Amino acid sequence: MPETFTLDKTPHPLAKIAAKHLQRYLQTQTDWEHNFGLSQGQQGAIIGKMFGVLVVKDKNNEVGYLAAFSGKLAGGNNHTKFVPPVFDSLTDQSFVTEGMQALTRINLFIKALEESKPADYEEQVKLLKSKRRMHSNSLQHQIFDHYFFLNQAGEQKSLAQIFKKANYKNPPSGAGECAGPKLLHYAFQHQLQPLAMTEFWWGLSPKSDQWKHGHYYPCCKEKCKPIFDHMLNGLV
C-alpha cells in the first residue's frame, strides 16, 4: 500500500490490479456498444480509447478503485462503472448545444451561398466565415470557463485559470476530458484519498502507431500536466 499518492510511469501494483479488473469488464460488458476494432463485424468507425483507474481509500480505510475514459464513450459521457465528466457538454439545452446549433446554421448558409453563387456571394461567405470563427472562439472560451477542478485542499480553479497560470495562451482542445483529471476530481468531491493511478489504451488506433492495445501510458503532458499541477498540489 503506497504511503502517498503515486503517479509513476511504471504502474503501481495496486493500479495494475485495478486496470486488469477494468479490462475484464471491457471484454465482457453488455451495457453499451463501442467499436474498439477488436471484434469483427461491429458497426461504426473504429475508435480506440484511453481508460484510467484510480485506487482510492475512503474514511473507513476501505480500498477500491474508480474508472474513467477520455473523451466520450459509445457517443455519450455517462456510463455505469465510470465517473461522470467534470463538465457535461452533451446536456440537453446547454449553451454548448445551442452554440453548436448556431455554428451548424452558419455552415448551412455558407454552403447554400457557395452552391447558388448569388451576386457578391464571395463577400457574404467571407463575412459568415469571420462570424463563424468568432462564434467558435467565444463558445470554446465559455466551455473552458465551465470546467472547474478541485484539489485535495478543496481549492477550485477553471481550465482558463489553470492554463493561464501555466503560461498557455489558451487551453488545448480537449483539455479537461482526459481520464486522469476526471478521476481525481471525483475523488476529491467525495472525500476519497488517491493512492495510485494509471492509464491504458484499449482497442486499435488506426490514426497513429503511438497507442498499443492494452499498453500502459503516462498521462499526457500538454493537456493534463497543468491540471495536475493544480490538482496534486500538496499531494505529491
Protein Blocks (a to p, Z undefined) as FASTA:
>chain_A
ZZbdcddfbdcfklmmmmmmmmmmmmmgckbccdehlaghiacjdddddddddddddfko
pacdddddehjeehiabdghiacdfbdckbghiaklmmmmmmmmmmmmmmmmmmnopghk
lmmmmmmmmmmmmmmmmmmmmmmmmpccddfkopacdfklmmmmnopabdcehihjamkl
mmmmmmmmnopacfbdcdddedjdfkbckbcghiacdddfklmmmmmmmmmgokZZ
